C-alpha cells in the first residue's frame, strides 16, 4: 500500500518514503500515524501470523487453568490466540487467575476481551515485568502463552531463577513470508526509500532474509540500504539491527509504535 496524497511541506515526515515491516493486517494504525505526518508508506510484511503446529500444550494448560496463579501475555497475538482457544475449549472465565501484560496495546487487546490487567510493567518491555513484579515471585505458577519459535528466552529464565514455575505453551506462530512485497523490493532497488521501520527483532531477521534471497547475482542487498535510516521500536530490536544491519539511526524513546512514530517525526 502506498500513500499518494501530496503532503503539506509543514508536516514532519513530508515527502519521506517509509517501509513498514509489520505483519499483514497489523500495520494499519502505525501506517496511518505516518501518513498523517506526511509520509509515503510502502508496506512490506515480514511476518505471517497463524496457529501453532499443535494446540496440545495450550489445551492441556487450559484444562489445568485453576492450578495457575498468573497468566503472562506479551503481545496482542498472544491475547487473541489464547482467548480464542479458551473459548473453543468452552472456558469462559479465568476464575481469579491474575493477568500481567507487557505494553499498552496488549493491555487494550485484553480489555477488549472484557478483562482488566492486574499488572503492567513500566517501560513496555518484558524485562521490566520481572523487576517490578507486584508479588513475591518464588512459588508462583505462571502460564505463558507465546509465539512458538523465535521469541526471547530472558523472561522465562529470570522468572525461573527467582523461583517461579513457568509453563510456556505455543499459542501462535509467526513465519517469514515466502516472498518480498514487489513494491518494496522495487523501491529499495531504485533507492527511493528514506526509512525502514522495525517493531521487533523477528521483523529485522525476516527482512534481511527476504532481501538476501531477492538479490541478483553480483549484487549485495545491503547496498540497497545506503542512505536509508534504520528505525527501531526499542533496545532488543536495535540490538538485532546492529547485528544484522550494522547500525540503528532512530530508536523510540517509548517502546511502542506511537513512540517510534514520535521519534521518527523528531529525527
Order of alpha helices (4+ residues) and beta strands (2+ residues): beta-alpha-beta-beta-alpha-beta-alpha-beta-alpha-beta-alpha-beta-alpha-beta-alpha-beta-alpha-beta-alpha-beta-alpha
